[in-house]
């Protein structure tokens, strides 16, 4: 039955109601467009959910936003004084001489980006410390006062030249926060200057601009300074394709306000192709860890018109664009997300020893989740103090690019029988799915192995509409669902265990309006059985999973090995035998006491390397008798909770630095293992003594131990006692801390 709401609408809402009626009553012949498409659409007070849904389905990206989406995989480059001080955030008062750059190889940067398949790079032209990487007319706090090329160097200029050489787009990060302008006695930030009419750019004698465009704005000193620097970057280093505004503020002063609408006017005039990040152009994904949402809509709600807003809050909720969210808004706006993270632990380079680097698995996994989840992947690669990307980073970029090309360079649907509008490479063709049950079916020329399926909506013209879809494959003479997801948007990559099929069927299960697809393709990622890792929880239950990257900076909780190797099976043994496909299949955690577990991953007939782990005495009955001292939130019980991410840590003034444990029963002990905490480096126990007791009162010294190179290699260390002994109580006394640290810490203790 077709129902029309009884409330009287104006002419516009009558059209909306008609569209709703068409949607619900006429499954065939619906128009692909019921309204004119816009980048931003206002909601009316009497809009109902159905009318909001239709409006949302007619919001499209601007030209600049769509070009940003097509870039897909782009680079971030954090470079500046922090590279030399090894800090993440400078204080603004660093001597420019600290930027002691001898060489700069921006060609090497761009070659590495090209190898990775990146299409754009964003350079920190000015980070929060206020130090500028170009020859600005308006400050001396930058490369002009550094030793680099005797003050004549210009990092942005050299990068711009390399970008043109390698066909890489250029973007600039210009931090609104500026600690130098805050801290310097003559700094302009928050100096309470009056707002007056000023001409941009302010002319500097002896350094005229080739671009003669001028602007007049009513601004204070700092906004004038900022606009002058924007003018320099946008006119002398372009073309600029992205302007990146960070929302972080290490410190504020004088209630300084930013006149973003003036900045935007200047950007629009001087860099008409530039998308603006952090404002109405593109938005932050909400984390710096490479985490992605399962549903990343690009149409998001605002309480104010984003076209006139000056301040933009970060959107960090898990739900950004559901109908529940949209109905509560007053404006609907197209604003795609950038998934940003770093290839290293930290945004700036520190060293090649302790600063861990993401694996190729990690980066490729984030690529598939971000680009394949309707967002842009922005990966930071920080240059080292030699002015180059480090070899390890370059290798990961190269391997990632190879995987992207090998997996997505060719569609396995080439030559297939199906909608020609979707199978070609022409991004202007599209297919309108008007049936009540929208389905796209494709028949392949022959049986083909597939484990990736890519689908795109024609968002450039029709916006994003699909809210639920599924993929079926013809297997054993019947359709079998192999993958499903929520929205599609610009691009969705479905990942699933390898199948062999001759037919595929894409079903659109729910959409906001008539679905319009632009492209589909099928692909095969050559999975590699991953290395495995073991863990045991406080209940004594053992889990075996693909090994996660040892990457501690803002971990996103994603296991790249598991993500990339869907369909993998794990087999294990506990009797010392080498596992194979006839061994026990790991499906759920199992209870296991002391002993050795071996496991192997098998995928598509390919066997990975055998992993082995020896578990110590189960800890369910252990109790802490005493610790000499403990930091808050680092109590003694944490040293045997089977979680290596938690740890006991003594107080700094503790001269004893010891712990006593009751094992719950008398046991024979032959060895122990010490796991140091990896999140700190000043509390690792290098030397110590082990005592034993039957009653917790009379103690016997059993042995002294020494563990070397803990700071550089903070891994679990095992010590075998000279002779076995019986004990119920164990005391560990820390005698010396690595690097002469002031505290002792233990992430886990194990006894064998």
RAMOCOR-V607273 format. One record per helix or strand of 2 or more residues. SS is the DSSP state (H for helix, E for strand). FROM is the first residue (numbers start at 0). TO is the last residue. Records with the same first field share a line. If there is no record, write none. Layout:
SS = FROM-TO ; FROM-TO
//
This chain:
H = 10-24 ; 48-55 ; 62-70 ; 80-84 ; 95-97 ; 105-115 ; 142-144 ; 147-150 ; 154-165 ; 178-182 ; 220-235 ; 259-269 ; 322-326 ; 359-369 ; 390-407 ; 419-422 ; 458-461 ; 559-563 ; 635-639 ; 737-739
E = 39-41 ; 72-76 ; 119-125 ; 168-173 ; 195-199 ; 214-218 ; 239-243 ; 274-276 ; 281-283 ; 298-301 ; 330-333 ; 336-341 ; 374-379 ; 430-432 ; 438-456 ; 465-474 ; 477-484 ; 491-510 ; 514-522 ; 531-535 ; 540-545 ; 568-572 ; 583-584 ; 589-590 ; 594-602 ; 605-606 ; 610-614 ; 622-626 ; 647-648 ; 657-674 ; 683-692 ; 699-705 ; 716-736 ; 744-745 ; 747-750
//
